[in-house]
């Protein structure tokens, strides 16, 4: 089972978890973000390579966790997987820019959504804003700190 790391907090606080809401974008409002522990293309690597908020996202301000065994995780490793997933109804001018998944519908089927953009570089452009391999926790009940 994979272990994950979240930067920016020292512990998981269920009370800070905001429910998923569509934002007419490639990312939703709410949820909880992390990357696989020791991931070459994870959040830590991205922050270091872009010099982004290194004072906030570092080894002194993070925690590790795993998912409960019964967690339903949608793992996306290639562009073609996006085709059959529910989409938000966007104005026509946005449809060719990026894929806006319907996160509210996905949250009813899955507990988490993991996107491994390093497996297919086309995912980077279709989900522009998912800058690295990451997992979006849709259900706060599946997180177990380790």
N, C-alpha and C positions, 0 to 999 in steps of 0.2 A: 504494500500500500504506500502511496506517495505521501510525503510530508511536505508541508508548505510553510512559507514564511511571509509574514505581513510586516511591513515597515511603516513607522509613524505612530505606533502605539506599543506599549509594553505588555498589554494583556487584552484579551477579547472581552468586550463589554457588550452584551446583548442589548442593553438599553440604548446604545448608540447606533444600533443597526436600523437603518431606514428601509422600509419596504420598497420593492422595485416599482418604479414608475417609468413609463415610456417618456422619452425626452425628444423624440423626432430627430434622433442622432444615432451614431453607431454604438453609443454607450447609454445605459439608463441612468436615471437618478436613483440613488440608493444602492443597496447591496453592500458587498464587502470584497475587497480586492487583495490578491496575493499572487505569488509565483511559487513554483516548485522549489524546494530547498536545494541549493547548489546548482541551480539552473544556469547554464551558460548564457541564455538569452532572456533572463528574468529581470525583474524590476531593479534589483541592485545594480546589475550590469548596465542597464539603460541609464540609470541616474548617474553612475560614474562616467559613462561615455559622453553624456551631455552636460555634466557638471550641474545637475538639477537637484536643488535642495539637499545637498549632502549633509547639512547640519541636522536635518529632520529625519532623513531616511538613512539610518546607519545601524551598526551592530548594537548600539546602546539604546536604541529605540525601536525594538521589534519583538516579535514572539513567533514561535513555531507552533504548528498545529497539524492535525490530520483530520480526515473526514470520518464520520461514523460509518460503520460497515455497510449499512443499508442505504447510504446516500446514492441518489440517482444523479449521475454526472453526464452531461452532454459534452463530449470531447470532440473538438473540431480540429482536424489536421490538414484538411484540403478544401480548396475553394468550392468544389462541387457539393460539399455537404451543406452549404448555405442555401442552395436552391430550394430544398423542400421544407425549410424552416419557416415558421410564420413571420410575416413582415408587417411593419407599421404602414398605414396608409399615408404616404407622404405626397406633397404637391409634386406634380410631374417633373418640375425642374430639378428636384433633388434625387430622383430615382437613378439617374446615371452617375451620380457622384460617389455614392457609397451604399452599402446594404444596411438598412435600419431594421434590425430584427425586432419582433414584437416580444420584448422581454417580459411583459406582464403575462402573456400566454405561456411563454417558456417556463416562467416561475410556477405555473400550475402543474407542469409535467416533470420538471427537474428541480433538484436541490442546488445544483451548481452548473456552471458552464465554463469549460476550460478551452482556451484557444491557444494552440501551439503554432504561432505564425512562423517559427523557424522551420517547420515541416513543409510549408508551401508559401513562398514569398508573395504570391498573389493575394493571400489573406490580408497582408499588411495594407494593401490598397483598398480592398473591399470593406475592410473594417478599420479604416484610417482613424487612428486614435488609440487602437489597441497596439501600443508601441513595442510590446514585448510578449513573450510567452506568459500568460497569466490565467488565473482562475477568478471568476466572479461568483461569489457565494450568493445564492438567491434565497436560501433558507437558513436562518441563523441557528437552527437547532442541530445542524450537522457538524458544527465546529467543535473539536476537542483539542484543547491546548496540550502540548507535550513538553 
